Amino acid sequence: AAGLTSPVSQQAHAEPSPAQLQERQFRKRVVWLWANSGSSCMTTTICSASSFLVNLGSALMPLREFGLFMGLCVLNTALLQLSMYPLMLVAVERRAQKSRNRVVMMSSNLSLEDAGNADAGGSGCNTAAGTAPCDGLGMDRRCSS
């Protein structure tokens, strides 16, 4: 009974997949972004917003309204920036990862097709002038397939 292990304990000791490692690394980068740039962004935001909000003490009504409007705009912009910028980074990173995966898949498919052409004795696409080299995707203008 000492050598028996349950599947649950085996899962706890399993190595993380490369996708899980990339996700952890990306989360660490986003946390680092917020920790390092968030404080400086908030410092400049508070300074800018407070300089506009000081106008609330003015005797002129249009100047008070302008100060309130601009102060709130600066604060809202900072909140949007701190929340949306990391989301955009996530979207760009995932799109780049999909693109990298697609390139790897295409290159592996091309190498398989090239190996298949070599086995079959074909060296490319058939044209009126004979056999021409083909990129394997039908992208070559001389390629009829």
C-alpha positions as a Markdown table, in Angstrom:
| # | Residue | x | y | z |
|---|---|---|---|---|
| 1 | Ala | 0.0 | 0.0 | 0.0 |
| 2 | Ala | 3.0 | 2.3 | 0.4 |
| 3 | Gly | 3.7 | 2.4 | -3.3 |
| 4 | Leu | 0.2 | 3.2 | -4.4 |
| 5 | Thr | -0.6 | 6.8 | -5.4 |
| 6 | Ser | -3.9 | 8.3 | -6.3 |
| 7 | Pro | -4.4 | 10.1 | -9.6 |
| 8 | Val | -5.1 | 13.3 | -7.6 |
| 9 | Ser | -1.6 | 13.3 | -6.0 |
| 10 | Gln | -0.1 | 12.5 | -9.4 |
| 11 | Gln | -1.8 | 15.6 | -10.9 |
| 12 | Ala | -0.4 | 17.8 | -8.1 |
| 13 | His | 3.1 | 16.8 | -9.0 |
| 14 | Ala | 2.7 | 16.9 | -12.7 |
| 15 | Glu | 4.9 | 19.4 | -14.6 |
| 16 | Pro | 3.1 | 22.4 | -16.1 |
| 17 | Ser | 2.6 | 22.4 | -19.9 |
| 18 | Pro | 4.4 | 25.0 | -22.0 |
| 19 | Ala | 1.1 | 26.9 | -22.5 |
| 20 | Gln | 0.7 | 27.1 | -18.7 |
| 21 | Leu | 4.2 | 28.3 | -18.3 |
| 22 | Gln | 3.7 | 31.0 | -20.9 |
| 23 | Glu | 0.4 | 32.1 | -19.2 |
| 24 | Arg | 2.2 | 32.3 | -15.8 |
| 25 | Gln | 5.0 | 34.3 | -17.4 |
| 26 | Phe | 2.6 | 36.7 | -19.0 |
| 27 | Arg | 0.7 | 37.2 | -15.8 |
| 28 | Lys | 3.9 | 38.0 | -14.0 |
| 29 | Arg | 4.7 | 40.6 | -16.7 |
| 30 | Val | 1.3 | 42.3 | -16.4 |
| 31 | Val | 1.6 | 42.4 | -12.6 |
| 32 | Trp | 5.1 | 43.9 | -13.1 |
| 33 | Leu | 3.6 | 46.5 | -15.5 |
| 34 | Trp | 1.0 | 47.6 | -13.0 |
| 35 | Ala | 3.4 | 47.7 | -10.1 |
| 36 | Asn | 6.1 | 49.7 | -11.9 |
| 37 | Ser | 4.3 | 51.9 | -14.3 |
| 38 | Gly | 1.0 | 52.2 | -12.4 |
| 39 | Ser | 2.5 | 54.2 | -9.5 |
| 40 | Ser | 4.1 | 56.7 | -11.9 |
| 41 | Cys | 1.0 | 57.0 | -14.0 |
| 42 | Met | -1.1 | 57.6 | -10.9 |
| 43 | Thr | 1.3 | 60.2 | -9.6 |
| 44 | Thr | 1.1 | 62.3 | -12.8 |
| 45 | Thr | -2.6 | 61.8 | -12.9 |
| 46 | Ile | -3.2 | 63.0 | -9.4 |
| 47 | Cys | -1.0 | 66.1 | -10.0 |
| 48 | Ser | -2.8 | 66.9 | -13.3 |
| 49 | Ala | -6.3 | 66.3 | -11.9 |
| 50 | Ser | -5.6 | 68.3 | -8.7 |
| 51 | Ser | -4.3 | 71.3 | -10.7 |
| 52 | Phe | -7.7 | 71.3 | -12.6 |
| 53 | Leu | -9.8 | 70.6 | -9.4 |
| 54 | Val | -8.2 | 73.6 | -7.7 |
| 55 | Asn | -10.4 | 75.7 | -10.0 |
| 56 | Leu | -13.4 | 74.6 | -8.0 |
| 57 | Gly | -12.5 | 77.3 | -5.5 |
| 58 | Ser | -12.8 | 80.0 | -8.1 |
| 59 | Ala | -15.4 | 82.7 | -8.0 |
| 60 | Leu | -16.2 | 82.4 | -11.7 |
| 61 | Met | -18.8 | 79.7 | -12.4 |
| 62 | Pro | -17.4 | 78.8 | -15.9 |
| 63 | Leu | -13.9 | 78.3 | -14.5 |
| 64 | Arg | -15.3 | 76.0 | -11.7 |
| 65 | Glu | -17.2 | 73.9 | -14.2 |
| 66 | Phe | -14.2 | 73.7 | -16.5 |
| 67 | Gly | -12.0 | 72.6 | -13.5 |
| 68 | Leu | -14.4 | 69.9 | -12.4 |
| 69 | Phe | -14.9 | 68.6 | -16.0 |
| 70 | Met | -11.2 | 68.5 | -16.8 |
| 71 | Gly | -10.3 | 67.0 | -13.4 |
| 72 | Leu | -12.8 | 64.2 | -13.8 |
| 73 | Cys | -11.7 | 63.6 | -17.4 |
| 74 | Val | -8.1 | 63.2 | -16.3 |
| 75 | Leu | -9.1 | 60.8 | -13.5 |
| 76 | Asn | -11.3 | 58.7 | -15.8 |
| 77 | Thr | -8.6 | 58.6 | -18.5 |
| 78 | Ala | -6.1 | 57.2 | -15.9 |
| 79 | Leu | -8.5 | 54.5 | -14.8 |
| 80 | Leu | -9.2 | 53.5 | -18.4 |
| 81 | Gln | -5.5 | 53.5 | -19.2 |
| 82 | Leu | -4.6 | 51.4 | -16.2 |
| 83 | Ser | -7.4 | 48.9 | -17.0 |
| 84 | Met | -7.4 | 48.8 | -20.8 |
| 85 | Tyr | -3.7 | 48.9 | -21.6 |
| 86 | Pro | -3.0 | 45.5 | -20.0 |
| 87 | Leu | -6.1 | 44.0 | -21.7 |
| 88 | Met | -4.7 | 45.2 | -25.1 |
| 89 | Leu | -1.3 | 43.7 | -24.2 |
| 90 | Val | -3.1 | 40.4 | -23.6 |
| 91 | Ala | -4.9 | 40.6 | -26.9 |
| 92 | Val | -1.8 | 41.5 | -28.8 |
| 93 | Glu | 0.2 | 38.7 | -27.1 |
| 94 | Arg | -2.4 | 36.1 | -27.8 |
| 95 | Arg | -2.7 | 37.2 | -31.5 |
| 96 | Ala | 1.1 | 37.0 | -31.8 |
| 97 | Gln | 1.1 | 33.5 | -30.3 |
| 98 | Lys | -1.6 | 32.3 | -32.7 |
| 99 | Ser | 0.4 | 33.8 | -35.6 |
| 100 | Arg | 3.6 | 32.1 | -34.4 |
| 101 | Asn | 1.7 | 28.8 | -34.0 |
| 102 | Arg | 0.3 | 29.2 | -37.5 |
| 103 | Val | 3.8 | 29.8 | -39.0 |
| 104 | Val | 5.2 | 26.7 | -37.3 |
| 105 | Met | 2.3 | 24.6 | -38.5 |
| 106 | Met | 2.7 | 25.9 | -42.1 |
| 107 | Ser | 6.4 | 25.3 | -42.1 |
| 108 | Ser | 5.9 | 21.7 | -40.8 |
| 109 | Asn | 3.2 | 21.1 | -43.4 |
| 110 | Leu | 5.5 | 22.4 | -46.1 |
| 111 | Ser | 8.4 | 20.2 | -45.0 |
| 112 | Leu | 6.0 | 17.2 | -45.1 |
| 113 | Glu | 4.7 | 18.1 | -48.5 |
| 114 | Asp | 8.3 | 18.5 | -49.8 |
| 115 | Ala | 9.1 | 15.1 | -48.4 |
| 116 | Gly | 6.0 | 13.7 | -50.1 |
| 117 | Asn | 7.0 | 15.3 | -53.4 |
| 118 | Ala | 10.4 | 13.9 | -53.2 |
| 119 | Asp | 9.0 | 10.4 | -52.5 |
| 120 | Ala | 6.6 | 10.6 | -55.4 |
| 121 | Gly | 9.2 | 11.8 | -57.8 |
| 122 | Gly | 7.6 | 15.2 | -58.3 |
| 123 | Ser | 9.6 | 18.3 | -57.9 |
| 124 | Gly | 6.9 | 21.0 | -58.2 |
| 125 | Cys | 3.9 | 22.1 | -60.2 |
| 126 | Asn | 3.2 | 21.2 | -63.8 |
| 127 | Thr | 3.1 | 24.1 | -66.2 |
| 128 | Ala | 3.1 | 24.4 | -70.0 |
| 129 | Ala | 6.9 | 24.7 | -69.9 |
| 130 | Gly | 7.3 | 21.6 | -67.8 |
| 131 | Thr | 7.7 | 21.2 | -64.1 |
| 132 | Ala | 8.3 | 24.4 | -62.1 |
| 133 | Pro | 9.1 | 24.8 | -58.4 |
| 134 | Cys | 6.1 | 25.4 | -56.3 |
| 135 | Asp | 5.7 | 26.8 | -52.8 |
| 136 | Gly | 3.3 | 24.0 | -51.8 |
| 137 | Leu | 0.4 | 26.4 | -51.0 |
| 138 | Gly | -0.7 | 27.2 | -54.5 |
| 139 | Met | 0.7 | 30.7 | -54.0 |
| 140 | Asp | 3.1 | 30.4 | -56.9 |
| 141 | Arg | 1.6 | 32.0 | -60.0 |
| 142 | Arg | 3.0 | 29.2 | -62.2 |
| 143 | Cys | 1.4 | 26.6 | -59.9 |
| 144 | Ser | -1.9 | 25.3 | -61.3 |
| 145 | Ser | -2.9 | 23.5 | -58.1 |
